[in-house]
Amino acid sequence: MKATVLDLRYRTKDILKAVERGETVTVLYRGKEKARILPPLPQANRKDVFSDKGFAIWKDRQDMRNPAAYVREMRKGRFSDL
């Protein structure tokens, strides 16, 4: 299915129904393809993005062990110890 930006604005419900049926919607802006809206992957094929492997960028950083203290230190003013 192809949809323009105006279709996205005024016919969002119809576009989402098409995606629910498994269709891929191509979004056009001034006649050129700008985006695609794909149906979601089946539950078995999804990766858990919040697992240790997928979302642990700062896992080994020592300064991030206590997030509250880290944020407090970041928010502290530059001249607070004067």
Kinemage of the C-alpha trace (Angstrom):
@kinemage 1
@onewidth
@group {chain A} dominant
@subgroup {mainchain}
@vectorlist {calphas} color= white
{ca met a 1} P 0.000 0.000 0.000
{ca lys a 2} L 1.192 3.512 -0.735
{ca ala a 3} L 0.191 6.497 1.375
{ca thr a 4} L 1.049 10.169 1.241
{ca val a 5} L 1.895 12.357 4.198
{ca leu a 6} L -1.640 13.755 4.089
{ca asp a 7} L -3.003 10.206 4.237
{ca leu a 8} L -0.950 9.646 7.361
{ca arg a 9} L -2.500 12.719 8.890
{ca tyr a 10} L -6.109 12.211 7.914
{ca arg a 11} L -6.407 8.409 7.440
{ca thr a 12} L -4.121 7.069 10.176
{ca lys a 13} L -6.684 4.518 11.313
{ca asp a 14} L -6.957 2.980 7.814
{ca ile a 15} L -3.180 2.821 7.464
{ca leu a 16} L -2.793 1.117 10.833
{ca lys a 17} L -5.484 -1.396 9.857
{ca ala a 18} L -3.510 -2.214 6.697
{ca val a 19} L -0.358 -2.740 8.761
{ca glu a 20} L -2.341 -4.968 11.140
{ca arg a 21} L -3.354 -7.109 8.156
{ca gly a 22} L 0.354 -7.615 7.410
{ca glu a 23} L 0.756 -5.076 4.610
{ca thr a 24} L 3.806 -2.873 4.267
{ca val a 25} L 2.875 0.796 3.826
{ca thr a 26} L 5.180 3.005 1.770
{ca val a 27} L 5.001 6.674 2.757
{ca leu a 28} L 5.393 9.146 -0.101
{ca tyr a 29} L 6.287 12.818 0.137
{ca arg a 30} L 5.959 14.767 -3.098
{ca gly a 31} L 5.906 11.509 -5.005
{ca lys a 32} L 9.163 10.170 -3.531
{ca glu a 33} L 9.436 7.294 -1.074
{ca lys a 34} L 10.405 8.605 2.364
{ca ala a 35} L 9.566 5.754 4.761
{ca arg a 36} L 8.052 2.318 5.168
{ca ile a 37} L 5.762 1.165 7.933
{ca leu a 38} L 6.226 -2.558 8.501
{ca pro a 39} L 4.076 -4.967 10.478
{ca pro a 40} L 5.649 -6.065 13.774
{ca leu a 41} L 7.735 -9.227 13.912
{ca pro a 42} L 6.168 -12.323 15.446
{ca gln a 43} L 6.829 -12.652 19.173
{ca ala a 44} L 9.285 -15.551 18.643
{ca asn a 45} L 11.569 -13.498 16.338
{ca arg a 46} L 11.847 -10.439 18.602
{ca lys a 47} L 14.948 -9.691 20.624
{ca asp a 48} L 14.493 -8.408 24.143
{ca val a 49} L 16.247 -5.033 23.850
{ca phe a 50} L 16.374 -4.607 27.607
{ca ser a 51} L 18.278 -7.823 28.242
{ca asp a 52} L 21.820 -7.788 29.601
{ca lys a 53} L 23.294 -8.412 26.170
{ca gly a 54} L 21.272 -5.825 24.271
{ca phe a 55} L 21.150 -2.817 26.572
{ca ala a 56} L 24.133 -2.813 28.916
{ca ile a 57} L 26.408 -0.132 27.514
{ca trp a 58} L 27.585 1.086 30.918
{ca lys a 59} L 27.543 -2.270 32.682
{ca asp a 60} L 31.265 -2.268 33.516
{ca arg a 61} L 31.670 1.427 34.399
{ca gln a 62} L 32.638 1.935 38.039
{ca asp a 63} L 31.257 5.508 38.222
{ca met a 64} L 27.801 4.236 37.227
{ca arg a 65} L 27.454 1.740 40.098
{ca asn a 66} L 25.264 4.196 42.024
{ca pro a 67} L 23.160 6.088 39.448
{ca ala a 68} L 21.648 8.480 42.008
{ca ala a 69} L 25.087 9.604 43.194
{ca tyr a 70} L 26.259 9.963 39.593
{ca val a 71} L 23.326 12.208 38.665
{ca arg a 72} L 23.709 14.220 41.890
{ca glu a 73} L 27.373 14.814 41.033
{ca met a 74} L 26.462 15.882 37.483
{ca arg a 75} L 23.841 18.356 38.716
{ca lys a 76} L 26.076 19.894 41.341
{ca gly a 77} L 27.036 23.471 40.536
{ca arg a 78} L 30.589 24.353 39.530
{ca phe a 79} L 31.026 26.785 42.386
{ca ser a 80} L 29.372 24.833 45.197
{ca asp a 81} L 32.667 24.041 47.005
{ca leu a 82} L 33.889 27.660 47.165
